[in-house]
Amino acid sequence: MAMSAETIDQNTLERLVEAGAVRGADIIGHQGGWGVVVKYGMTERALAARRGTVRSFRKLETIVTFLKKIGISQCQINAADFDPVQMKRNHVRPDAADRMKQVFEAKAYNDWLTKKLEAAESDTRPLVAHDEVMRKAQAIIDTARKHHAA
């Protein structure tokens, strides 16, 4: 049995379970882990992740615990396409690694910026007006141009 292209989100699934409308669930094995197809009325839908894609669980125990928690205690398991070897190869998620790297870089930058701001706030030297700074900078530029021209 193939996974359905149409999905259902967790909140909708929980409401259907509370209403007693769910007539069954199939846990479907695939190369990346396990998914679930929920049956209600004449409809079958795959459970969606928050990103809108089909939700995938790495461990069978995790998906069973998830289903029991929302009120589905019986289901069918289809392991025909489950590939434990492929799961071991796909253990690293490069997208997650990239996100974590970005988080650490952002934190390092934030820490650096916080340190600089604290140092600037604690600086007791008198403030210099913008016009004065620009006048001095222009004088340095003019001197450098004269020196370079000579």
C-alpha positions as CSV (number, residue, x, y, z in Angstrom):
1,M,0.0,0.0,0.0
2,A,1.4,3.4,-1.0
3,M,1.3,6.5,1.2
4,S,-1.5,8.9,0.3
5,A,-0.6,12.1,-1.5
6,E,-3.2,14.0,0.6
7,T,-2.4,14.7,4.2
8,I,-4.1,15.4,7.5
9,D,-2.6,17.5,10.3
10,Q,-2.3,16.3,13.9
11,N,-5.0,18.7,15.3
12,T,-7.6,17.5,12.8
13,L,-6.7,13.9,13.5
14,E,-7.1,14.5,17.3
15,R,-10.6,16.0,16.7
16,L,-11.6,13.1,14.5
17,V,-10.5,10.6,17.1
18,E,-12.4,12.5,19.8
19,A,-15.5,12.4,17.6
20,G,-15.1,8.7,17.1
21,A,-14.8,9.1,13.3
22,V,-11.5,7.3,12.8
23,R,-12.1,3.8,11.5
24,G,-8.5,2.7,11.4
25,A,-4.8,3.5,10.9
26,D,-2.1,1.8,8.9
27,I,1.6,2.2,9.8
28,I,3.5,2.2,6.5
29,G,7.2,1.4,6.4
30,H,9.4,3.3,3.9
31,Q,13.1,3.9,3.3
32,G,13.3,6.8,5.8
33,G,11.3,5.2,8.6
34,W,7.5,4.9,9.3
35,G,4.5,6.9,8.3
36,V,0.8,6.6,9.2
37,V,-2.3,6.6,7.0
38,V,-5.5,7.4,8.8
39,K,-8.9,6.1,7.7
40,Y,-12.0,8.0,8.4
41,G,-15.3,7.9,6.6
42,M,-14.5,6.9,3.0
43,T,-11.2,8.9,3.2
44,E,-7.6,7.9,3.8
45,R,-5.0,10.5,4.5
46,A,-1.3,10.4,5.5
47,L,-0.4,12.3,8.7
48,A,1.4,15.6,7.9
49,A,4.4,17.1,9.6
50,R,4.2,20.8,10.5
51,R,6.1,21.6,7.3
52,G,3.2,20.1,5.3
53,T,5.1,17.1,4.1
54,V,4.2,13.5,5.1
55,R,5.3,13.0,8.7
56,S,8.0,10.3,9.2
57,F,9.0,8.5,12.4
58,R,12.4,6.9,12.7
59,K,11.2,4.3,15.3
60,L,8.2,2.1,15.2
61,E,7.8,2.5,19.0
62,T,7.6,6.3,18.6
63,I,4.7,6.1,16.1
64,V,2.8,3.5,18.2
65,T,3.3,5.7,21.3
66,F,2.1,8.8,19.4
67,L,-1.0,6.9,18.1
68,K,-1.9,5.6,21.6
69,K,-1.5,9.0,23.1
70,I,-4.1,10.5,20.7
71,G,-6.5,7.6,21.2
72,I,-5.7,5.1,18.4
73,S,-4.7,1.8,20.1
74,Q,-5.1,-0.6,17.1
75,C,-3.5,-0.4,13.7
76,Q,-2.1,-2.4,10.8
77,I,1.6,-2.4,10.0
78,N,2.8,-2.7,6.4
79,A,6.6,-3.2,6.4
80,A,7.0,-4.2,2.8
81,D,8.9,-1.0,1.8
82,F,10.7,-0.6,5.1
83,D,14.5,-0.6,4.7
84,P,16.5,-0.6,7.9
85,V,19.8,-0.4,6.0
86,Q,18.8,2.7,4.2
87,M,17.6,4.3,7.5
88,K,21.1,3.8,8.9
89,R,22.6,5.5,5.9
90,N,20.2,8.4,6.1
91,H,20.7,9.1,9.8
92,V,22.3,12.5,9.4
93,R,20.0,15.3,8.3
94,P,22.1,17.9,6.5
95,D,19.3,20.4,6.7
96,A,19.2,20.1,10.5
97,A,23.0,20.3,10.7
98,D,22.9,23.5,8.6
99,R,20.2,25.0,10.8
100,M,22.2,24.2,14.0
101,K,25.3,25.7,12.5
102,Q,23.4,28.9,11.7
103,V,22.0,29.0,15.2
104,F,25.5,28.7,16.7
105,E,26.9,31.4,14.3
106,A,24.0,33.7,15.2
107,K,24.6,33.2,18.9
108,A,28.3,33.9,18.6
109,Y,27.5,37.1,16.7
110,N,24.9,38.1,19.2
111,D,27.4,37.5,22.1
112,W,30.1,39.5,20.3
113,L,27.6,42.4,19.6
114,T,26.4,42.4,23.2
115,K,30.0,42.6,24.4
116,K,30.7,45.5,22.1
117,L,27.5,47.3,23.2
118,E,28.4,46.8,26.9
119,A,31.9,48.2,26.2
120,A,30.5,51.2,24.4
121,E,28.0,51.9,27.2
122,S,30.6,51.7,29.9
123,D,33.1,54.0,28.0
124,T,33.6,57.2,30.0
125,R,35.3,59.2,27.3
126,P,33.4,62.4,26.3
127,L,31.2,62.1,23.2
128,V,32.4,63.6,19.9
129,A,29.9,65.2,17.6
130,H,29.4,63.6,14.1
131,D,30.5,66.8,12.3
132,E,33.7,66.9,14.2
133,V,34.5,63.2,13.4
134,M,33.7,63.8,9.7
135,R,35.9,66.9,9.6
136,K,38.8,65.0,11.1
137,A,38.3,62.1,8.7
138,Q,38.2,64.4,5.7
139,A,41.4,66.0,6.9
140,I,43.1,62.6,7.1
141,I,41.9,61.8,3.5
142,D,43.1,65.2,2.2
143,T,46.5,64.7,3.8
144,A,46.8,61.2,2.3
145,R,45.8,62.5,-1.2
146,K,48.5,65.2,-1.0
147,H,51.1,62.7,0.2
148,H,50.2,60.3,-2.6
149,A,50.2,63.0,-5.3
150,A,53.7,64.1,-4.3
